[in-house]
Amino acid sequence: MMELLNPPPVFMEINPASLRALRENRGLELPLRRAADGKLTGECRKALLSALQRFLGRKNWQPRVRAICGISAHGVSLRKVALPAAGGEVEAILRLQIEKEFPLPPEELAWGWREIANGSATRQALVAAVRKGVIEDYAGLLTEAGANPEFTLSAFARELLCPAPDEPHAILETGRTHAELVSFENGVAASVKILPANGDWSDAMLKEINAKTIYVFGNGAAHDEIWGKLPAGFVCRRLEIPDREGYSAATLGLNKSVLDKVRLLRLETKAEPARTRFALPKMDFSGAESRRRLRQATALLVVLLILPYAKALLFKPALGWKLAAVKNHRQQFASVVEPELRFLQSLKQSQPPYLDALYLFSKAASSGMRVTSLSLNQRGDIALQATLQNAQQVTDFRSKLIASGFFANITVEEQTPVPNQQKVSVRMTAQWESAASRGRLKVGPSPDEIAKSRGETNAAGPPTAGKIPKT
């Protein structure tokens, strides 16, 4: 979810002849074609827009991708500007200094600054500036492609890859059409120089830099004839960059600035400060920056409104799949269990009630009764032969069986005295009622009888014998 709302940034290096982009482990390299005025041709701009949109892969509902762009030093000017030690509005003071030091006014430049010294008597700032049209041309293309661009100098990003950035050194970036030579002192860019690809770089190096260590990047770095013209005190170190699409010293340096949270000097087009007090009715959304911030605020408000429903919308397909899986498992389980359940239920319903009949015989039997034979079959025919104390017990036994409602056709087939004993031998036949009639009866021991059989006592009173239910 967080990756959808906060996509990873893309790092770009824009040179006069090419554009490189690096995002995570994916790279892109595109050629640039320019018109006579230096701007991108219409055909080149259309091809760039299509390629960048595919590379970014941004959906319409997703926020814009943060694009950190390093531009070449063509047309870039560096100045060290003195600031008053007293506090104040630094930007306003810098505007006055830029009008004094640069050939163009601040409103026609894209510029940024970084404080490099802050002493008790004076302060110094490094100001980098380029024509506003250069940044606006790139910014319009990237904004249309779905990115939110930020601009700095590629030289500042390359400086982060140097092993000893605090020592005086120079960085030479060589390419097919030109080379950039930037000198650094105490971690601050002192000068920048564009060198022709086929020129003699040794003289320019001796004139432009005071450092003795030169770090070399680029595909044309191995020029032994140039290094041979330099004095013996110079040390040239080539820093290798992976030969992969989108990889360069600038894109890797920009990536490092984000990972290490290093704030690079940022080039921005800054409008002239308003001379009236801020008031909501006077807000002007005609500028590109104001419209961009308004769109960001609107997008944030929309996200906050739909966020409670986003989880349900996102997880609805997965939940539907889980419900379908549960229903499928339930159907599979029922297809296996239901036939067995129906079989057991039919078996229970068709099972003869032998135990119920024996339980009622035991409840109806009087003291001293002895059963000599008992026969029961599935059709419900019962034949009983027993010995009782007298004829009265025979009558009582038969009456209790009739009163239970469980038996029908109870007949005393034979009743004879037992020789030499005061007992009566009796043979009886019966048949239990139909299943529908038996279903209305409650046959079984009562809770008191169960407690008595376990040796327990009833707190409410003495235990009572269970009674045979009557219909």
Buried (B, 14 or more C-beta within 10 A) or exposed (E): EEEEEEBEBBBBBBBBEBBBBBBEEEBBBBEBEEEEEEEBEEEBBEBBBEBBBEBBEBEEEBBBBBBBBBBBBBBBBBBBBEBEEEEEEBEEBBBEBBEEBBEBEBEBBBBBBBEBBEEEEEBBBBBBBBBBBBBEBBBEBBBEBBBBBBBBBBBBBBBBBBEEEEBBBBBBBBBEEBBBBBBBBEEBBBBBBBBEEEEEBBEBBEEBBEBBBBBBBBEBBEBEEBBEBBEEEBEBEBBEBEEEEBBBBBBBBBBBBBEEEEEBBBBBBBEEEEEEEEEEEEEEEEEEEEEBEEEEEEBEEEEEEEEEEEEEEEEEEEEEEEEEEEEEEEEEEEEEEEEEEEEEEEEEEEEBBEEBBEBBBEBBBBEEBEEEEEEBEEEBEBBBBBBBBBEEBBEBBBEBBBBBBBBBEBEBEEBEEEEEEEBBBBBBBBBBBEEEEBEEBEBEEBEBBEBBEEEEEEEEEEBEEBEBBEE
